[in-house]
């Protein structure tokens, strides 16, 4: 029974571990390349994945609306690039600009999601598409016309509108602030990767904040709302306000996560940079063994490692098997969408089973009371 529960709980991470193991066996990538690439992806993506935990605590499910926060972070980076502020100063200034925008978008998102109880995830996804239209209108028509821009290199030839791709002057601002290299020889190969200490400190601070937040009054209130909104409301909690607060926090954290992600890459895809933020972050969290009703920091870290290990290995495995790396790329895309789909189906199944069990227990209780009388 315990083995069955364990397998049911950790079925997805075990499956991904097996897939990654098979991929490594087939591709046999150099250990230095594998560890270096995985370390870069972990540093780049973990903050965004951790931003999903607090809404799950409040019973909002996976916040597929984090592209709203990503857009806010990108707006901050665009203004910083126009003003010519570089390095760490530019990144912190971008975060300051992004914060009020993310708070406003998060509050709007939370109010909308309160009107769509039980359908928060699909609603947040559709909401991100709606805000994307406003985001594009802002960058294509307002920037350079109504909002003055000084740097003509980032403006389209027509005199207004931001270009599709920007090279960021703040690239590696956090990563290069404090770092060291790790080189550990193992036989004929070696483990080699760069450790961006300051970026890791930011990720650790978010982990500490999440642990601390869960122990605060508002954290306990969110947990109560997540366990049962009606019970929490009867206990005097303002469930609507608490749910909005969880989305605001998640959206603000997502804006910071996108800034960390983009400074690591060094370039900004202006109009599509936020497209995959929600999908890849959600898939990473679910791969780590989380569900849409329960998630933790280890789920986020383990899931990010496994999900991006698959991203590294599969194209090489596909090339080794078929001579075409695109085969592995297709398989990787299939799995990233498939994990989210399977996890949502499993959640719906478990929820339905729980409701049926609750109804059965209630019926048995009533029957016992009738017999006793």
C-alpha positions as CSV (number, residue, x, y, z in Angstrom):
1,X,0.0,0.0,0.0
2,X,2.8,2.4,0.9
3,X,4.7,1.5,-2.3
4,X,1.5,2.2,-4.3
5,X,1.1,5.6,-2.7
6,X,4.8,6.4,-3.2
7,X,4.6,5.5,-6.9
8,X,1.4,7.5,-7.4
9,X,2.9,10.5,-5.7
10,X,6.3,10.4,-7.5
11,X,5.3,8.8,-10.7
12,X,6.1,11.8,-12.9
13,X,9.6,12.5,-11.5
14,X,10.5,8.8,-11.6
15,X,9.3,8.7,-15.2
16,X,11.4,11.7,-16.1
17,X,14.5,10.3,-14.3
18,X,14.2,7.1,-16.3
19,X,13.8,9.1,-19.6
20,X,16.8,11.3,-18.8
21,X,18.8,8.2,-17.9
22,X,18.0,6.5,-21.2
23,X,18.8,9.7,-23.1
24,X,22.2,10.0,-21.4
25,X,22.9,6.4,-22.1
26,X,22.1,6.8,-25.8
27,X,23.7,10.3,-26.3
28,X,26.7,9.9,-24.0
29,X,27.3,13.6,-23.8
30,X,30.6,14.9,-22.4
31,X,30.2,15.3,-18.6
32,X,31.6,18.9,-18.7
33,X,29.0,20.0,-21.2
34,X,26.2,18.2,-19.4
35,X,27.0,19.7,-16.0
36,X,27.8,23.2,-17.3
37,X,24.6,23.4,-19.4
38,X,22.5,22.1,-16.5
39,X,24.0,24.6,-14.1
40,X,23.2,27.5,-16.4
41,X,19.7,26.4,-17.0
42,X,19.1,25.8,-13.2
43,X,20.3,29.3,-12.4
44,X,18.3,30.8,-15.2
45,X,14.9,29.2,-14.6
46,X,14.6,28.3,-10.9
47,X,13.4,31.7,-9.7
48,X,10.5,31.6,-12.1
49,X,9.4,28.1,-11.0
50,X,9.5,29.1,-7.3
51,X,7.1,32.0,-8.2
52,X,4.3,29.5,-8.7
53,X,4.3,28.1,-5.2
54,X,2.3,30.8,-3.3
55,X,-0.8,30.7,-5.5
56,X,-0.9,26.9,-5.1
57,X,-0.8,27.4,-1.3
58,X,-3.9,29.6,-1.6
59,X,-5.8,27.1,-3.7
60,X,-5.5,29.0,-7.0
61,X,-3.8,26.2,-8.8
62,X,-0.9,26.8,-11.1
63,X,-0.7,30.5,-12.0
64,X,-0.5,30.3,-15.8
65,X,-0.8,34.2,-15.7
66,X,2.9,34.6,-14.8
67,X,3.6,35.9,-18.3
68,X,1.9,39.1,-16.9
69,X,4.8,39.4,-14.5
70,X,7.3,38.5,-17.3
71,X,5.9,41.3,-19.4
72,X,6.4,43.8,-16.5
73,X,10.0,42.6,-16.1
74,X,10.6,43.0,-19.9
75,X,9.2,46.6,-19.8
76,X,11.6,47.4,-17.0
77,X,14.5,46.0,-19.1
78,X,13.4,48.0,-22.2
79,X,13.4,51.3,-20.3
80,X,16.7,50.5,-18.7
81,X,18.2,49.7,-22.1
82,X,16.9,53.0,-23.5
83,X,18.3,55.0,-20.6
84,X,21.7,53.3,-20.9
85,X,21.9,52.0,-17.3
86,X,24.2,49.0,-17.3
87,X,25.2,46.2,-14.9
88,X,23.7,45.5,-11.6
89,X,22.3,49.1,-11.2
90,X,20.4,48.5,-14.4
91,X,18.9,45.2,-13.2
92,X,17.8,46.7,-9.9
93,X,16.3,49.7,-11.7
94,X,14.5,47.4,-14.1
95,X,13.1,45.5,-11.0
96,X,11.9,48.8,-9.5
97,X,10.1,49.8,-12.7
98,X,8.6,46.3,-13.0
99,X,7.3,46.1,-9.5
100,X,4.3,48.6,-9.7
101,X,3.4,47.3,-13.1
102,X,3.4,43.7,-11.9
103,X,1.4,44.6,-8.8
104,X,-1.2,46.4,-11.0
105,X,-1.4,43.4,-13.4
106,X,-1.5,40.9,-10.5
107,X,-4.3,42.8,-8.8
108,X,-6.3,42.9,-12.0
109,X,-5.6,39.2,-12.6
110,X,-6.7,38.3,-9.0
111,X,-10.0,40.1,-9.3
112,X,-10.7,38.3,-12.6
113,X,-9.8,34.9,-11.2
114,X,-12.1,35.5,-8.2
115,X,-15.0,35.7,-10.8
116,X,-13.9,32.4,-12.2
117,X,-13.6,30.1,-9.2
118,X,-12.8,26.5,-10.1
119,X,-11.4,27.6,-13.5
120,X,-8.5,29.7,-12.4
121,X,-5.8,28.0,-14.5
122,X,-7.5,28.2,-17.9
123,X,-8.7,31.7,-17.1
124,X,-5.2,32.9,-16.1
125,X,-3.9,31.5,-19.4
126,X,-6.5,33.3,-21.4
127,X,-5.9,36.5,-19.4
128,X,-2.2,36.5,-20.3
129,X,-3.2,36.5,-24.0
130,X,-5.5,39.5,-23.4
131,X,-2.8,41.4,-21.6
132,X,-0.3,40.5,-24.4
133,X,-2.4,42.5,-26.8
134,X,-2.1,45.6,-24.6
135,X,1.6,44.9,-24.0
136,X,2.1,44.8,-27.8
137,X,0.1,48.0,-28.3
138,X,2.1,49.8,-25.7
139,X,5.5,48.8,-27.2
140,X,4.5,49.1,-30.9
141,X,2.7,52.4,-30.9
142,X,3.2,54.3,-27.6
143,X,7.0,53.8,-27.2
144,X,8.8,56.4,-29.3
145,X,5.6,58.4,-30.1
146,X,3.8,59.4,-26.9
147,X,6.5,58.0,-24.6
148,X,9.9,59.5,-25.7
149,X,12.8,57.2,-26.3
150,X,16.4,58.5,-26.6
151,X,18.1,55.3,-28.0
152,X,17.3,55.1,-31.7
153,X,19.0,51.7,-31.9
154,X,16.1,50.0,-30.2
155,X,13.3,51.9,-32.1
156,X,11.9,50.7,-35.5
157,X,12.9,52.7,-38.6
158,X,9.4,54.3,-38.7
159,X,10.4,56.3,-35.6
160,X,8.2,54.5,-33.0
161,X,7.8,51.0,-31.8
162,X,10.4,48.8,-30.1
163,X,12.4,46.4,-32.3
164,X,11.8,42.6,-32.2
165,X,15.1,41.7,-30.6
166,X,17.2,43.7,-28.2
167,X,20.8,43.2,-27.0
168,X,20.7,43.9,-23.2
169,X,23.4,46.1,-21.7
170,X,22.7,44.5,-18.4
171,X,23.6,41.0,-19.6
172,X,25.2,38.8,-17.0
173,X,24.9,41.7,-14.5
174,X,24.0,39.4,-11.6
175,X,25.9,36.4,-12.9
176,X,29.2,38.2,-13.2
177,X,29.0,40.1,-9.9
178,X,30.3,37.2,-7.9
179,X,31.2,33.9,-9.4
180,X,33.8,31.1,-9.5
181,X,34.5,28.0,-11.7
182,X,34.2,24.4,-10.6
183,X,36.4,21.8,-12.3
184,X,36.4,18.3,-10.8
185,X,38.2,15.6,-12.8
186,X,36.5,12.2,-12.8
187,X,38.5,9.6,-14.7
188,X,39.0,10.8,-18.3
189,X,36.1,13.4,-17.9
190,X,35.4,16.2,-15.5
191,X,32.6,18.1,-13.9
192,X,32.8,21.7,-15.0
193,X,30.5,24.5,-14.5
194,X,30.4,28.2,-13.5
195,X,28.8,29.2,-10.2
196,X,27.1,32.6,-10.3
197,X,27.1,33.1,-6.5
198,X,25.0,36.3,-6.4
199,X,22.2,34.9,-8.6
200,X,22.1,31.8,-6.4
201,X,21.9,34.0,-3.4
202,X,18.8,35.6,-4.9
203,X,17.3,32.2,-5.4
204,X,18.1,31.1,-1.9
205,X,16.6,34.4,-0.5
206,X,13.3,33.5,-2.4
207,X,13.4,30.0,-0.8
208,X,13.9,31.6,2.6
209,X,11.1,34.1,1.9
210,X,8.7,31.3,0.9
211,X,9.4,29.3,4.0
212,X,9.0,32.4,6.2
213,X,5.9,33.5,4.4
214,X,4.2,30.2,5.0
215,X,4.7,30.7,8.8
216,X,3.2,34.2,8.8
217,X,-0.5,35.0,9.5
218,X,-1.2,35.7,5.9
219,X,0.5,32.4,5.0
220,X,-1.7,30.5,7.4
221,X,-4.7,32.4,6.0
222,X,-3.8,31.4,2.5
223,X,-3.4,27.8,3.5
224,X,-6.8,27.9,5.2
225,X,-8.3,29.3,2.0
226,X,-6.6,26.7,-0.1
227,X,-8.0,23.9,2.1
228,X,-11.5,25.2,2.0
229,X,-12.9,28.5,0.9
230,X,-16.3,28.1,2.6
231,X,-14.8,27.1,5.9
232,X,-12.3,30.0,5.7
233,X,-15.0,32.4,4.9
234,X,-17.1,31.1,7.8
235,X,-14.1,31.6,10.1
236,X,-14.1,35.3,9.1
237,X,-11.4,35.4,6.5
238,X,-11.7,37.7,3.4
239,X,-11.1,34.9,0.9
240,X,-11.3,37.2,-2.2
241,X,-8.6,39.5,-0.7
242,X,-6.3,36.7,0.2
243,X,-6.6,35.1,-3.2
244,X,-5.8,38.4,-4.9
245,X,-2.7,38.8,-2.6
246,X,-1.4,35.4,-3.6
247,X,-1.6,36.3,-7.3
248,X,0.0,39.8,-6.8
249,X,3.0,38.2,-5.0
250,X,3.3,35.5,-7.7
251,X,3.2,38.1,-10.5
252,X,5.8,40.4,-8.8
253,X,8.1,37.4,-8.2
254,X,7.6,36.4,-11.9
255,X,8.8,39.8,-13.0
256,X,12.0,39.4,-11.0
257,X,12.4,35.9,-12.3
258,X,12.1,37.1,-15.9
259,X,14.7,39.7,-15.3
260,X,17.1,37.1,-13.9
261,X,16.3,34.8,-16.8
262,X,16.9,37.5,-19.5
263,X,20.1,38.9,-17.9
264,X,21.5,35.3,-18.1
265,X,20.6,35.0,-21.8
266,X,21.7,38.5,-22.7
267,X,19.1,39.2,-25.4
268,X,15.4,40.0,-25.2
269,X,12.8,38.7,-27.7
270,X,10.6,41.8,-27.2
271,X,7.2,40.4,-28.3
272,X,7.6,36.6,-27.6
273,X,10.1,36.5,-24.7
274,X,7.3,35.7,-22.2
275,X,5.4,33.1,-24.3
276,X,6.8,30.0,-22.7
277,X,7.4,31.3,-19.2
278,X,4.2,29.8,-17.8
279,X,4.4,26.4,-19.6
280,X,8.0,25.6,-18.8
281,X,7.7,26.8,-15.2
282,X,4.5,24.8,-14.7
283,X,6.0,21.7,-16.4
284,X,9.2,22.0,-14.2
285,X,7.1,22.2,-11.0
286,X,4.9,19.2,-12.0
287,X,7.9,17.1,-13.1
288,X,9.3,17.6,-9.5
289,X,6.3,15.8,-8.1
290,X,4.1,18.8,-7.3
291,X,0.3,18.9,-8.1
292,X,-2.0,21.8,-8.7
293,X,-3.0,21.7,-5.1
294,X,0.3,21.0,-3.3
295,X,3.8,22.2,-4.2
296,X,7.0,22.8,-2.3
297,X,10.5,24.2,-2.8
298,X,12.1,20.7,-3.3
299,X,9.5,20.0,-6.0
300,X,10.5,23.2,-7.8
301,X,14.3,22.6,-7.6
302,X,14.2,18.8,-8.5
303,X,11.6,19.5,-11.3
304,X,13.7,22.2,-12.8
305,X,16.8,20.0,-12.8
306,X,14.9,17.0,-14.4
307,X,12.9,19.0,-16.9
308,X,16.0,20.9,-18.2
309,X,18.2,17.8,-18.1
310,X,15.7,16.4,-20.6
311,X,16.0,19.6,-22.7
312,X,19.8,19.1,-22.9
313,X,19.8,15.3,-23.5
314,X,17.0,14.6,-25.9
315,X,18.2,16.4,-29.0
316,X,21.5,14.6,-28.7
317,X,19.8,11.3,-28.1
318,X,17.6,11.9,-31.2
319,X,20.6,12.7,-33.3
320,X,22.4,9.6,-32.0
321,X,19.5,7.3,-32.9
322,X,18.3,8.8,-36.1
323,X,21.0,11.3,-37.2
324,X,18.5,14.1,-36.8
325,X,18.5,16.2,-33.7
326,X,15.0,17.5,-34.5
327,X,13.5,14.1,-33.6
328,X,14.7,14.7,-30.0
329,X,13.4,18.3,-30.2
330,X,9.9,17.0,-31.2
331,X,10.0,14.5,-28.4
332,X,11.0,17.2,-25.9
333,X,8.2,19.4,-27.0
334,X,5.7,16.5,-26.8
335,X,6.8,15.7,-23.2
336,X,6.7,19.3,-22.0
337,X,3.1,19.7,-23.0
338,X,2.2,16.1,-22.1
339,X,3.4,16.5,-18.5
340,X,1.1,19.5,-17.9
341,X,-1.8,17.6,-19.5
342,X,-1.3,14.4,-17.6
343,X,-0.9,16.3,-14.3
344,X,-4.1,18.2,-14.8
345,X,-6.0,15.0,-15.7
346,X,-4.6,13.2,-12.6
347,X,-5.6,16.2,-10.4
348,X,-9.1,16.1,-11.8
349,X,-9.3,12.3,-11.3
350,X,-8.0,12.6,-7.7
351,X,-10.4,15.4,-6.9
352,X,-13.4,13.5,-8.3
353,X,-12.3,10.4,-6.4
354,X,-12.1,12.4,-3.2
355,X,-15.5,13.9,-3.7
356,X,-17.0,10.4,-4.3
357,X,-15.3,9.1,-1.2
358,X,-16.6,12.0,0.8
359,X,-20.1,11.4,-0.4
360,X,-19.8,7.7,0.3
361,X,-18.6,8.3,3.9
362,X,-21.5,10.8,4.4
363,X,-24.0,8.3,3.2
364,X,-22.6,5.6,5.5
365,X,-22.7,8.0,8.4
366,X,-26.4,8.8,7.7
367,X,-27.3,5.2,7.4
368,X,-25.6,4.4,10.7
369,X,-27.5,7.2,12.4
370,X,-30.8,5.9,10.9
371,X,-30.1,2.4,12.2
372,X,-29.2,3.7,15.6
373,X,-32.5,5.6,15.9
